[in-house]
Amino acid sequence: MTLKILLIDDKPEQVANAFRLAVAQCTNGSIFFRNVTPESKIIKSLDSDVIAAFCPDIAVVDIDLASSREGTAFFELKERIPALSDVKVIMFTGYTDSPEDPIEKGIRLGAFSYVRKDHINERAQRSMLAIELERAVKQIQKEKIKTLVGGYYSQPHISKFFESDSNVQNIIDPKYVNKAILFCDIANSSAYVQLLSIPKRVIFFRSLFDWWSDLIINNHGGWIDKFIGDEVNAYFGSSFQSEPPALNEMITNCRDAAEAALDIRDGFNTFFEALAEGQHALGFEQFDKIPLGVKILLHNENVLWGIFGSHKMIDLSILTSPLIESARLMRSTAFLNCYKKMQRDLITNLDFHRTTGTPDSLKRSGLICVTLEVKQRLDETGEFLFSQESLAANDCPDIAPRKLWILEGKI
């Protein structure tokens, strides 16, 4: 990422060399992004056009320009120009007696820190300005990561996540951790949305994703990896796991995923009926025409988890072969054949309700299949019930033969 650092000083020639050296030093110790490219600029006055055009991330401002005794100078500029609102301000002072009024005023107005000019020309390995610049760099990057992670995790966990830099480091450098992976797909939704107008299709998918997000993130502490059409890919597991993960952590991950899957399956009818009867009036008669169902697959394995990408685009995701294997199992012949059997039962159920005209108790099909790894973890809890039938899923030539078990519910 490119980091823009601006120096505003009425006598820049006195500090220019020390400033450039500090800029070069400030990213050396960055623990967040190792490809930080600093870009610096030096100006002599508060030229609002020049400052706005450069749009710095950090501004090192002479104390008399930052927060004069008469006014607030640079801070007034920050308030007036929205693009400068998040700039980290380091106040630069040539005073050696540290006058309290301007410094306190600047800190009160939101300055990040201040540095004395006589401390930047020391022949130390790293100057005080470099140290303060590095602190500002880390804070900026931490805020960017917090914004990114905030879209994936529930708010109570966000605070805990950012208690220390070491926790953030867990996702900066992707590493293998144990996660329970959940794939969920709405069967026949493509045929269903064809019956809806374009605006109602938007409402349908927004409502579906809101429901999934709230249930997975807020109710069960999971992470949403991505939405793919009418499918959600989610995973469960804290970032604070031991390495290698303990058995109880694996069991907890699988339990959370299983309970989320059961809530999705059991809330399926309620969600669609509420949507049909809601203010947008999607129409229960359209819902009744299509044999909709929910397909869910759960898998548990160690996955590579963290932030991937560059400063141009970064994403918090899981990236490893178990994810690919899970996606293939989701589409395996054994899984789909089992679901088709449930669909045939559903169509018979639909035809019955169409002839009797009583759709109130209409049941939709919902299939939850788990891999051996998940079944073993859930068997440890003694809380979950599986059907006697196991499904061979050896039709994918690129993966080892597997068996899938049908998760019926909680005992």
C-alpha positions as CSV (number, residue, x, y, z in Angstrom):
1,M,0.0,0.0,0.0
2,T,1.1,3.6,-0.6
3,L,1.3,5.8,2.5
4,K,1.3,9.5,2.0
5,I,3.2,11.6,4.5
6,L,3.2,15.4,4.4
7,L,5.5,17.9,6.2
8,I,4.2,21.4,6.7
9,D,6.9,23.7,8.1
10,D,7.6,27.4,7.5
11,K,11.4,26.6,7.5
12,P,11.5,23.1,5.9
13,E,15.2,23.4,4.9
14,Q,16.1,22.9,8.6
15,V,14.4,19.6,8.9
16,A,14.0,18.3,5.4
17,N,16.8,15.7,5.5
18,A,15.8,14.4,8.9
19,F,12.2,14.2,7.8
20,R,13.1,12.2,4.6
21,L,15.2,9.8,6.7
22,A,12.4,9.3,9.2
23,V,10.0,8.6,6.4
24,A,12.3,5.9,5.1
25,Q,12.7,4.4,8.6
26,C,9.0,4.5,9.7
27,T,7.8,1.4,7.8
28,N,10.8,-0.8,8.6
29,G,9.2,-2.2,11.7
30,S,5.6,-2.4,10.4
31,I,4.1,-5.7,11.5
32,F,1.0,-5.3,9.3
33,F,1.8,-4.9,5.7
34,R,5.3,-5.5,4.5
35,N,4.8,-3.7,1.1
36,V,4.3,-0.2,2.5
37,T,5.6,2.4,0.0
38,P,5.9,5.8,1.6
39,E,5.4,8.9,-0.5
40,S,6.3,12.2,1.1
41,K,5.8,15.9,0.3
42,I,7.1,19.1,1.9
43,I,5.3,22.5,1.8
44,K,5.9,25.8,3.6
45,S,2.3,26.9,4.3
46,L,-1.2,25.8,4.9
47,D,-2.2,25.7,1.2
48,S,-5.6,24.0,1.3
49,D,-5.6,23.2,-2.5
50,V,-2.1,21.6,-2.3
51,I,-3.0,19.7,0.9
52,A,-6.3,18.4,-0.5
53,A,-4.7,17.3,-3.8
54,F,-2.0,15.4,-2.0
55,C,-4.5,14.0,0.5
56,P,-2.0,12.7,3.1
57,D,-2.5,9.8,5.5
58,I,-0.1,11.5,8.0
59,A,0.7,15.2,8.4
60,V,3.7,16.4,10.3
61,V,2.7,20.0,11.0
62,D,4.7,22.8,12.7
63,I,3.0,23.6,16.0
64,D,2.3,27.2,15.1
65,L,0.5,26.0,11.9
66,A,-1.2,23.1,13.6
67,S,-2.7,24.8,16.7
68,S,-1.7,28.4,17.1
69,R,-2.5,30.4,20.2
70,E,-5.1,32.3,18.2
71,G,-6.9,29.5,16.4
72,T,-6.8,25.9,15.3
73,A,-5.2,26.3,11.8
74,F,-4.6,22.8,10.4
75,F,-7.4,21.3,12.5
76,E,-9.9,23.8,11.0
77,L,-8.7,22.6,7.6
78,K,-9.4,19.0,8.6
79,E,-12.9,19.9,9.6
80,R,-13.6,21.8,6.4
81,I,-12.2,19.3,3.9
82,P,-13.9,15.8,4.3
83,A,-10.9,14.0,2.6
84,L,-8.7,15.1,5.5
85,S,-10.9,14.0,8.3
86,D,-8.9,10.8,9.1
87,V,-5.4,12.3,8.7
88,K,-3.1,11.5,11.6
89,V,-1.5,14.7,12.8
90,I,1.9,14.8,14.4
91,M,2.6,18.2,15.8
92,F,6.2,19.4,15.2
93,T,7.6,21.9,17.8
94,G,10.8,23.8,17.9
95,Y,10.2,24.9,21.4
96,T,12.4,23.3,24.0
97,D,10.4,24.4,27.0
98,S,7.3,22.6,25.6
99,P,4.7,25.3,26.0
100,E,1.5,23.7,27.3
101,D,-1.2,25.8,25.6
102,P,-0.7,24.9,21.9
103,I,0.3,21.3,22.6
104,E,-2.6,20.6,24.9
105,K,-4.9,22.3,22.5
106,G,-3.7,20.2,19.6
107,I,-4.0,17.0,21.5
108,R,-7.5,18.0,22.6
109,L,-8.4,18.7,19.0
110,G,-7.3,15.2,18.0
111,A,-3.5,15.3,17.3
112,F,-2.0,11.8,17.2
113,S,1.2,13.0,19.0
114,Y,3.9,15.6,19.0
115,V,7.7,15.6,18.5
116,R,10.3,18.2,19.4
117,K,12.5,19.3,16.5
118,D,15.7,19.0,18.5
119,H,15.0,15.3,18.8
120,I,14.9,14.5,15.1
121,N,18.5,15.5,14.4
122,E,20.0,13.2,16.9
123,R,22.5,10.7,15.6
124,A,20.4,7.8,16.9
125,Q,19.7,4.8,14.8
126,R,16.0,5.9,14.6
127,S,14.8,9.3,15.4
128,M,11.8,10.1,17.6
129,L,10.0,11.3,14.5
130,A,10.5,7.9,12.8
131,I,9.1,6.2,15.9
132,E,6.0,8.4,16.0
133,L,5.5,8.0,12.2
134,E,5.7,4.2,12.7
135,R,3.1,4.3,15.4
136,A,0.8,6.3,13.1
137,V,1.4,3.8,10.3
138,K,0.5,0.9,12.5
139,Q,-2.6,2.7,13.7
140,I,-3.8,3.4,10.2
141,Q,-3.2,-0.1,9.0
142,K,-5.0,-1.5,12.1
143,E,-8.0,0.7,11.4
144,K,-8.1,-0.6,7.8
145,I,-8.0,-4.1,9.0
146,K,-10.7,-3.4,11.6
147,T,-13.0,-2.1,8.9
148,L,-12.3,-5.2,6.8
149,V,-12.9,-7.7,9.7
150,G,-16.0,-5.8,10.9
151,G,-17.8,-7.1,7.8
152,Y,-17.2,-10.7,8.8
153,Y,-17.5,-10.9,12.5
154,S,-20.1,-10.0,15.2
155,Q,-19.3,-6.7,17.1
156,P,-18.7,-8.3,20.5
157,H,-15.8,-10.3,19.0
158,I,-14.3,-7.3,17.2
159,S,-13.4,-5.6,20.5
160,K,-11.7,-8.8,21.7
161,F,-10.0,-9.3,18.4
162,F,-8.2,-5.9,18.6
163,E,-7.1,-6.1,22.2
164,S,-3.5,-6.6,21.1
165,D,-1.4,-6.5,18.0
166,S,-0.6,-10.2,18.3
167,N,-4.3,-11.1,17.6
168,V,-4.3,-8.9,14.5
169,Q,-1.0,-10.6,13.4
170,N,-2.9,-13.9,13.3
171,I,-4.7,-12.9,10.2
172,I,-2.0,-10.7,8.7
173,D,0.2,-13.7,8.2
174,P,-2.2,-16.5,7.0
175,K,-1.7,-19.7,8.9
176,Y,-3.4,-23.1,9.4
177,V,-6.2,-23.1,12.0
178,N,-9.1,-25.4,12.5
179,K,-12.4,-24.3,11.0
180,A,-15.7,-26.0,10.5
181,I,-16.9,-25.1,6.9
182,L,-20.6,-24.6,6.1
183,F,-21.9,-24.6,2.6
184,C,-25.6,-23.7,2.2
185,D,-27.5,-23.6,-1.1
186,I,-31.1,-22.9,-1.9
187,A,-32.3,-25.5,-4.4
188,N,-34.4,-24.3,-7.3
189,S,-34.1,-20.6,-6.4
190,S,-33.2,-19.8,-10.0
191,A,-36.5,-21.1,-11.1
192,Y,-38.2,-19.2,-8.3
193,V,-36.7,-15.8,-9.0
194,Q,-37.7,-16.1,-12.6
195,L,-41.3,-15.7,-11.4
196,L,-40.4,-12.4,-9.7
197,S,-39.9,-8.9,-11.1
198,I,-36.3,-7.5,-11.0
199,P,-37.0,-5.3,-8.0
200,K,-38.5,-8.2,-6.1
201,R,-35.5,-10.4,-7.0
202,V,-33.3,-7.8,-5.3
203,I,-35.5,-7.8,-2.3
204,F,-35.5,-11.6,-2.2
205,F,-31.7,-11.9,-2.2
206,R,-31.1,-9.1,0.2
207,S,-33.6,-10.6,2.6
208,L,-32.0,-14.0,2.3
209,F,-28.4,-12.7,2.9
210,D,-29.6,-10.6,5.8
211,W,-31.2,-13.7,7.4
212,W,-28.1,-15.8,6.8
213,S,-25.7,-13.1,8.1
214,D,-27.7,-12.5,11.2
215,L,-28.1,-16.2,12.0
216,I,-24.5,-17.2,11.2
217,I,-22.6,-14.1,12.6
218,N,-24.7,-12.8,15.5
219,N,-26.4,-16.0,16.7
220,H,-23.6,-18.5,16.2
221,G,-20.4,-16.5,16.1
222,G,-19.4,-17.7,12.6
223,W,-17.7,-15.8,9.7
224,I,-19.2,-15.2,6.3
225,D,-16.6,-16.0,3.7
226,K,-18.6,-15.1,0.7
227,F,-22.0,-15.2,-1.1
228,I,-22.0,-17.0,-4.4
229,G,-25.3,-16.6,-6.2
230,D,-27.9,-18.1,-3.8
231,E,-25.1,-19.9,-1.8
232,V,-23.3,-18.9,1.3
233,N,-19.9,-20.1,2.3
234,A,-19.3,-19.7,6.1
235,Y,-16.9,-21.0,8.7
236,F,-16.7,-21.4,12.4
237,G,-13.7,-21.2,14.7
238,S,-12.0,-18.6,16.8
239,S,-8.8,-16.9,15.8
240,F,-7.5,-17.5,19.3
241,Q,-6.9,-21.2,18.9
242,S,-4.0,-23.2,20.2
243,E,-1.6,-24.6,17.7
244,P,-2.1,-27.4,16.9
245,P,-5.8,-27.0,17.8
246,A,-7.0,-28.9,20.8
247,L,-9.8,-31.5,20.4
248,N,-12.2,-29.4,22.4
249,E,-11.7,-26.5,20.0
250,M,-12.5,-28.8,17.0
251,I,-15.6,-30.0,18.8
252,T,-16.8,-26.5,19.6
253,N,-16.3,-25.4,15.9
254,C,-18.4,-28.4,14.7
255,R,-21.1,-27.9,17.3
256,D,-21.4,-24.2,16.3
257,A,-21.6,-25.1,12.6
258,A,-24.1,-27.9,13.2
259,E,-26.4,-25.7,15.3
260,A,-26.3,-22.9,12.7
261,A,-27.1,-25.5,10.0
262,L,-30.1,-26.8,12.0
263,D,-31.4,-23.3,12.5
264,I,-31.1,-22.6,8.8
265,R,-33.0,-25.8,7.9
266,D,-35.6,-25.4,10.6
267,G,-36.1,-21.7,9.9
268,F,-36.4,-22.2,6.2
269,N,-40.2,-22.3,6.0
270,T,-40.7,-19.5,8.5
271,F,-38.3,-17.2,6.5
272,F,-40.0,-17.7,3.2
273,E,-43.5,-17.5,4.6
274,A,-42.7,-14.2,6.4
275,L,-41.1,-12.9,3.2
276,A,-44.2,-13.8,1.2
277,E,-46.6,-12.2,3.7
278,G,-44.4,-9.1,4.4
279,Q,-44.6,-5.6,3.2
280,H,-43.0,-6.4,-0.1
281,A,-45.7,-9.0,-0.9
282,L,-43.6,-11.4,-2.9
283,G,-46.6,-13.7,-3.1
284,F,-47.0,-17.0,-1.4
285,E,-48.7,-18.4,-4.6
286,Q,-45.4,-18.0,-6.4
287,F,-43.5,-19.7,-3.5
288,D,-46.1,-22.5,-3.7
289,K,-45.3,-23.2,-7.4
290,I,-41.7,-24.2,-6.9
291,P,-40.3,-27.1,-4.8
292,L,-37.7,-25.0,-2.9
293,G,-35.3,-26.6,-0.5
294,V,-32.1,-26.0,1.4
295,K,-29.0,-28.1,1.0
296,I,-26.2,-27.8,3.6
297,L,-22.8,-29.5,3.9
298,L,-20.5,-29.4,6.9
299,H,-16.8,-30.2,6.8
300,N,-14.0,-29.8,9.4
301,E,-10.3,-29.6,8.8
302,N,-7.3,-27.3,9.2
303,V,-7.5,-24.5,6.7
304,L,-5.2,-21.6,5.7
305,W,-6.9,-18.5,7.1
306,G,-6.0,-14.9,7.0
307,I,-5.8,-11.8,4.8
308,F,-4.9,-12.4,1.2
309,G,-4.3,-9.9,-1.6
310,S,-2.4,-6.6,-1.8
311,H,-3.0,-2.9,-1.1
312,K,-5.2,-2.8,-4.2
313,M,-7.6,-5.4,-2.8
314,I,-7.5,-7.4,0.4
315,D,-9.8,-10.0,1.6
316,L,-10.2,-12.1,4.8
317,S,-10.8,-15.6,3.6
318,I,-9.9,-19.3,3.9
319,L,-7.8,-20.7,1.1
320,T,-6.9,-24.4,1.0
321,S,-7.8,-27.8,-0.4
322,P,-10.4,-28.6,2.2
323,L,-12.5,-25.7,1.0
324,I,-12.3,-27.0,-2.6
325,E,-13.1,-30.5,-1.4
326,S,-16.1,-29.3,0.5
327,A,-17.5,-27.5,-2.6
328,R,-17.0,-30.7,-4.7
329,L,-18.7,-32.9,-2.0
330,M,-21.6,-30.4,-2.0
331,R,-22.1,-31.3,-5.7
332,S,-21.3,-35.0,-5.5
333,T,-23.7,-37.5,-7.0
334,A,-24.4,-39.1,-3.6
335,F,-25.4,-35.7,-2.1
336,L,-27.6,-34.7,-5.0
337,N,-29.3,-38.1,-5.3
338,C,-30.2,-38.0,-1.7
339,Y,-31.6,-34.5,-2.1
340,K,-33.6,-35.5,-5.2
341,K,-35.3,-38.2,-3.2
342,M,-36.3,-35.6,-0.6
343,Q,-37.5,-33.4,-3.5
344,R,-39.7,-36.1,-4.8
345,D,-41.3,-36.5,-1.4
346,L,-41.7,-32.7,-1.3
347,I,-43.4,-32.5,-4.7
348,T,-45.9,-35.1,-3.5
349,N,-46.5,-33.0,-0.4
350,L,-46.9,-29.9,-2.6
351,D,-49.4,-31.6,-4.9
352,F,-51.4,-32.7,-1.8
353,H,-51.6,-29.1,-0.6
354,R,-52.5,-27.8,-4.0
355,T,-55.5,-30.1,-4.2
356,T,-56.6,-29.5,-0.7
357,G,-55.9,-25.8,-0.8
358,T,-54.3,-25.8,2.7
359,P,-50.8,-24.3,2.3
360,D,-50.5,-23.3,6.0
361,S,-48.6,-26.4,7.1
362,L,-46.5,-26.8,3.9
363,K,-43.1,-28.3,4.7
364,R,-40.0,-27.6,2.6
365,S,-37.2,-30.1,2.3
366,G,-33.9,-29.5,4.1
367,L,-30.9,-31.8,3.9
368,I,-27.8,-31.5,6.1
369,C,-24.9,-33.7,5.3
370,V,-21.7,-33.9,7.3
371,T,-18.3,-35.5,6.6
372,L,-16.7,-38.1,8.8
373,E,-14.6,-35.4,10.5
374,V,-17.7,-33.5,11.6
375,K,-19.6,-36.6,12.6
376,Q,-16.7,-37.8,14.9
377,R,-16.6,-34.3,16.6
378,L,-20.4,-34.2,17.1
379,D,-20.5,-37.8,18.4
380,E,-18.2,-36.6,21.2
381,T,-20.9,-34.3,22.4
382,G,-23.7,-36.9,22.4
383,E,-26.1,-34.1,21.4
384,F,-26.8,-34.8,17.7
385,L,-28.8,-37.4,15.9
386,F,-27.8,-38.9,12.6
387,S,-29.8,-41.2,10.3
388,Q,-28.6,-44.7,9.8
389,E,-27.9,-44.1,6.2
390,S,-24.5,-43.0,5.0
391,L,-23.8,-41.8,1.5
392,A,-20.8,-42.8,-0.5
393,A,-19.4,-39.8,-2.3
394,N,-16.6,-41.3,-4.4
395,D,-17.8,-39.9,-7.7
396,C,-15.3,-37.0,-7.7
397,P,-12.1,-38.3,-9.3
398,D,-9.9,-35.6,-7.9
399,I,-10.6,-36.3,-4.2
400,A,-10.4,-39.4,-2.0
401,P,-13.6,-41.5,-1.6
402,R,-15.8,-40.0,1.2
403,K,-18.8,-40.9,3.1
404,L,-21.5,-38.4,4.1
405,W,-23.9,-38.7,7.0
406,I,-27.3,-37.1,7.2
407,L,-27.7,-34.9,10.3
408,E,-31.3,-35.2,11.5
409,G,-31.3,-32.9,14.6
410,K,-30.5,-32.6,18.3
411,I,-31.3,-35.4,20.7
